[in-house]
């Protein structure tokens, strides 16, 4: 006999809460509404057997004996696990960092501290006239973003959807999958994002446009009552991490309508980590990448991250020179080189917890099936107790 439950998907920072899961004989048989990323989490469990007690004892010994340990990752784990990881870093007096500053500079801190206006994805669905995907590729990283929130859906005040009520544009260095779906595409040369911002605000103030595409885009901005920039790492690197320029541009847009910014973070709970660090009154101290490159780390606790895949080889190969503990539900290139791997369950599938969507809205992740797999929170709690 089968049962059906509704789950929240930890596949990306959209945290889609409309996933229909069919369970039969204590196994997930079907998944509805999920994208390709989400479906793989529900349908392809990877839980190899191992001695959990021995693994935790070994992790404790590695961290106790390390002279310069560090904690890294945490964007793909729950808020509860992030809180425990922060406590471990305080206990060890060590560095703790996620990918947010590496990929997005100070953007998330500026958003969390309200220095840049933001809104919710529900606001976008119900009110947005114009969605600007700047340096972000939602179709690849958050596949249901456009269909659930930003372009295709009918919202409370946008009943005609993309056909008549919405305008979407991609601004990027190449024609991404998102650009192919959006109504317009503006190509920007690498590092020329500040100049493009200058030109856009110049056109809005009455200066002659440099192209028909920019004129059309500027006219859409003028017509919009509610607009959103979905900012990706491409924008931040294009600005050379200059947040003052971004703030200036947002202030300029808000002279013509309500304009907001939502960071298009990739980890399903990256926003949560930044929020938890703020609540713990902690700041990122130092750089994990710099310390790794300079030999300033002799052990790393990596949680829900795959730096062997994400980092340049000149950096990732340095992980081979130190002791690494990896806590992750899946086998990855990083687990392949790790000294110790602790496999855990997937939040929202095997285990519970909570996470923050890219817009800061918190969701509960309720397990849809019972398996004997420990959660990240449970493993980290035992490590903290052992230290």
C-alpha positions in Angstrom: 0.0 0.0 0.0 1.3 3.4 -1.0 1.0 6.8 0.8 1.6 10.3 -0.5 3.2 13.2 1.5 4.1 16.7 0.6 7.7 17.6 1.2 10.1 20.6 1.0 13.0 20.0 -1.4 16.6 20.9 -0.3 17.8 20.7 -3.9 18.5 24.5 -4.1 17.7 27.8 -2.4 14.2 27.9 -3.8 13.2 25.3 -1.1 10.1 24.3 -3.2 7.5 23.1 -0.7 5.1 21.5 -3.1 6.9 18.2 -3.8 4.6 15.2 -3.9 6.3 12.0 -2.7 4.8 8.6 -3.1 6.1 6.0 -0.5 5.6 2.3 -0.8 7.1 -0.4 1.4 9.2 2.2 3.2 10.8 3.4 0.0 10.2 6.5 -2.2 8.8 5.3 -5.5 7.6 8.5 -7.2 8.3 12.2 -6.9 6.1 14.9 -8.4 6.7 18.6 -9.1 10.4 18.3 -8.5 13.0 19.5 -10.9 15.9 17.2 -12.0 18.1 18.3 -9.1 15.4 17.8 -6.5 14.2 14.5 -7.9 17.7 13.0 -7.6 17.8 13.7 -3.9 14.5 11.9 -3.2 15.0 9.0 -5.7 18.6 8.1 -5.4 19.5 7.4 -1.7 23.2 6.9 -1.0 23.7 5.5 2.5 26.7 3.2 2.8 27.1 1.3 6.0 29.8 2.3 8.5 30.6 2.4 12.2 29.2 5.8 13.3 30.6 5.7 16.9 34.1 4.9 15.7 33.8 7.7 13.0 32.8 10.3 15.5 35.5 9.3 18.0 38.1 9.6 15.2 36.7 13.0 14.2 37.0 14.2 17.8 40.7 13.0 18.0 41.6 14.7 14.7 40.2 18.0 15.8 41.7 17.8 19.3 45.1 17.1 18.0 45.0 19.7 15.2 47.0 22.9 15.9 45.1 25.0 13.3 41.8 23.4 12.4 39.1 25.1 10.3 35.4 24.5 9.5 34.2 25.0 6.0 31.0 24.5 3.9 27.7 24.5 5.8 25.6 25.9 3.0 23.9 22.6 2.4 22.9 21.7 5.9 20.2 22.8 8.3 20.1 25.8 10.5 20.3 23.5 13.6 23.5 22.0 12.3 24.9 25.4 11.5 24.4 26.6 15.0 26.3 23.6 16.4 29.1 24.1 13.9 29.4 27.7 15.1 29.7 26.4 18.7 32.4 23.9 17.6 34.4 26.8 16.1 34.1 28.7 19.3 35.2 25.7 21.3 38.2 25.2 19.1 38.9 28.9 18.6 39.1 28.2 14.9 38.0 29.7 11.6 34.5 29.0 10.2 33.5 30.0 6.7 31.0 29.1 4.0 30.9 29.9 0.3 29.0 33.1 0.6 31.9 35.5 0.9 33.9 33.6 -1.7 31.1 33.7 -4.3 29.2 36.9 -3.4 31.5 39.1 -1.5 29.7 41.2 1.1 26.3 41.0 -0.8 24.5 38.7 1.7 25.7 40.7 4.7 24.5 43.9 3.0 21.1 42.3 2.4 20.8 40.8 5.8 21.7 44.1 7.4 19.1 45.9 5.2 21.7 48.1 3.4 20.2 46.7 0.2 16.5 46.5 -0.2 15.1 43.0 -0.6 11.8 41.3 -0.8 10.4 37.7 -0.7 9.8 35.4 -3.7 6.1 35.5 -2.8 6.2 39.3 -3.4 7.9 38.6 -6.7 5.2 36.1 -7.8 2.4 38.5 -6.7 3.7 41.9 -7.8 6.8 41.9 -9.9 6.6 43.6 -13.3 10.2 43.1 -14.2 12.7 40.4 -13.3 16.4 41.1 -14.0 18.7 38.1 -13.9 22.1 39.7 -13.6 25.1 37.4 -13.6 22.8 34.5 -12.5 21.5 31.4 -14.3 18.4 30.3 -12.6 17.5 27.6 -15.2 20.7 25.8 -14.3 21.0 26.5 -10.6 17.4 26.9 -9.4 15.4 25.2 -12.2 11.9 26.0 -10.9 12.6 29.7 -10.1 11.0 31.1 -13.2 8.0 28.8 -13.2 7.2 29.2 -9.5 8.1 32.8 -8.8 9.6 35.2 -11.3 8.3 34.8 -14.8 5.6 32.2 -15.7 3.2 32.1 -12.6 0.0 34.0 -12.2 0.2 36.1 -9.0 -2.3 37.9 -6.9 -1.7 41.1 -8.9 -0.2 39.5 -12.0 -3.0 37.3 -13.4 -1.8 37.4 -17.0 1.7 36.0 -16.3 4.6 36.3 -18.7 2.4 36.8 -21.7 1.3 40.3 -20.7 2.2 41.2 -17.1 5.8 40.3 -16.8 9.1 41.2 -18.4 12.3 39.2 -17.8 15.8 40.0 -19.0 19.1 38.2 -18.5 22.3 40.3 -18.3 25.4 38.1 -18.5 28.6 37.5 -20.3 27.1 34.7 -22.3 23.7 33.5 -23.5 22.9 31.2 -20.6 19.9 28.8 -20.4 18.1 31.5 -18.5 18.8 34.0 -21.2 17.2 31.7 -23.8 14.0 31.7 -21.8 13.8 35.4 -20.9 12.3 37.9 -23.2 15.5 39.9 -23.6 19.2 39.3 -23.3 21.9 41.9 -22.8 25.5 40.8 -23.2 28.0 42.5 -20.9 31.7 42.2 -21.3 33.7 40.9 -18.3 34.3 43.6 -15.8 32.0 46.1 -17.6 29.1 45.8 -15.3 29.8 49.2 -13.6 29.8 50.9 -17.0 26.6 49.3 -17.9 25.0 50.5 -14.7 26.2 54.0 -15.5 24.7 53.8 -19.0 21.3 52.5 -17.8 20.9 55.3 -15.2 22.1 57.8 -17.8 19.4 56.7 -20.2 16.8 56.9 -17.5 17.8 60.5 -16.7 17.5 61.5 -20.4 20.8 60.8 -22.0 20.9 59.2 -25.5 21.1 55.4 -25.5 24.0 53.5 -27.0 21.7 50.8 -28.4 18.1 50.0 -29.1 18.3 47.1 -26.6 19.3 49.4 -23.8 16.6 51.9 -24.7 14.0 49.2 -24.6 15.3 47.9 -21.3 15.3 51.4 -19.8 11.7 52.0 -21.0 10.6 48.7 -19.2 12.3 50.0 -16.0 10.3 53.2 -16.3 7.0 51.4 -16.8 7.6 49.0 -13.8 6.0 49.6 -10.4 7.8 46.6 -8.9 11.1 45.2 -10.1 13.7 42.8 -8.8 17.3 42.1 -9.6 18.2 38.5 -9.1 21.9 38.9 -8.4 24.4 36.1 -9.1 28.1 35.7 -8.5 28.6 36.9 -12.1 27.4 40.4 -11.1 29.5 40.5 -8.0 32.7 39.6 -9.8 31.7 41.9 -12.7 31.6 44.7 -10.1 34.9 43.6 -8.6 32.9 43.2 -5.4 32.2 46.9 -5.2 29.0 47.0 -3.1 29.0 50.8 -3.0 28.4 50.8 -6.8 25.5 48.3 -6.4 23.9 50.4 -3.6 24.2 53.5 -5.8 22.6 51.6 -8.7 19.7 50.3 -6.6 19.1 53.8 -5.2 19.0 55.1 -8.8 16.5 52.5 -9.9 14.3 53.3 -6.9 13.7 56.8 -8.2 11.5 55.3 -10.9 9.7 52.5 -8.9 10.1 49.9 -6.2 13.2 47.9 -7.0 14.6 45.1 -4.8 17.5 42.6 -4.9 17.5 38.9 -4.0 20.8 37.1 -4.0 20.7 33.9 -6.2 22.6 31.8 -3.7 23.3 28.2 -4.7 23.5 26.3 -1.4 19.9 25.6 -0.1 20.7 27.2 3.2 23.5 29.7 2.5 21.2 32.5 3.6 20.7 30.6 6.8 24.4 30.4 7.6 24.8 34.2 7.1 21.8 34.8 9.4 23.1 32.4 12.1 26.5 34.0 12.1 24.9 37.4 12.6 22.7 36.1 15.4 25.8 34.6 17.1 27.5 37.9 16.6 30.2 36.3 14.7 32.1 37.5 11.6 34.1 35.6 9.1 37.7 35.9 10.4 40.3 35.3 7.8 39.9 33.3 4.6 39.7 29.5 4.4 41.1 29.6 0.9 44.0 31.9 1.8 44.8 29.8 4.9 44.6 26.6 2.8 46.9 28.0 0.1 49.4 29.4 2.7 49.5 26.2 4.8 47.8 27.8 7.7 45.4 24.9 8.2 46.3 21.4 9.4 42.8 19.9 9.6 39.4 20.8 8.1 35.9 19.8 9.1 33.9 20.1 5.8 30.1 19.9 6.1 27.8 19.6 3.1 30.4 21.0 0.6 32.5 19.6 -2.2 35.6 21.9 -2.5 37.4 19.4 -4.6 34.9 20.1 -7.3 34.3 23.8 -6.7 37.7 25.2 -6.1 40.6 25.6 -8.6 43.1 22.7 -8.6 45.8 25.0 -7.2 43.7 25.3 -4.0 41.8 22.0 -3.9 45.0 19.9 -4.1 46.1 21.5 -0.8 43.4 19.4 0.9 45.6 16.4 0.2 48.2 17.9 2.6 45.9 18.2 5.6 43.6 15.9 7.6 40.0 16.2 6.3 36.8 15.2 7.9 33.8 15.3 5.6 30.2 15.2 6.7 27.9 14.7 3.7 25.0 12.5 2.5 26.6 11.7 -0.8 29.8 10.5 -2.2 31.7 13.3 -3.9 35.3 14.0 -5.1 35.9 15.5 -1.7 34.8 12.4 0.2 37.1 10.4 -2.1 40.2 12.2 -0.8 39.0 12.7 2.8 40.8 11.0 5.8 37.4 10.4 7.4 33.9 10.4 5.9 30.7 10.5 7.9 27.6 9.9 5.8 24.4 11.5 7.0 20.8 11.7 5.9 19.3 14.3 3.6 17.3 17.0 5.4 13.7 16.9 4.2 14.1 13.3 3.0 15.6 11.2 5.8 16.0 13.8 8.6 14.3 17.0 9.8 15.4 20.5 10.5 14.9 24.0 9.1 16.5 26.2 6.4 16.2 29.7 4.9 15.2 30.2 1.4 17.3 32.7 -0.7 14.9 35.5 0.3 15.3 34.8 4.1 12.0 33.0 4.6 12.4 30.1 6.9 11.0 26.6 6.1 10.7 23.4 8.1 12.2 20.4 6.5 10.1 17.4 7.6 11.4 13.9 6.8 9.2 12.0 4.5 10.7 8.6 5.2 12.3 6.9 8.2 15.8 5.6 7.7 18.6 4.8 10.3 20.8 7.7 9.0 22.1 10.3 11.5 21.5 14.0 10.8 24.2 16.5 10.4 23.0 18.1 13.6 23.2 14.9 15.6 26.8 14.1 14.3 28.0 17.7 15.0 26.4 17.6 18.5 28.3 14.5 19.4 31.5 16.0 18.1 30.9 19.1 20.2 30.2 17.0 23.3 33.4 15.0 22.7 35.6 18.1 22.5 
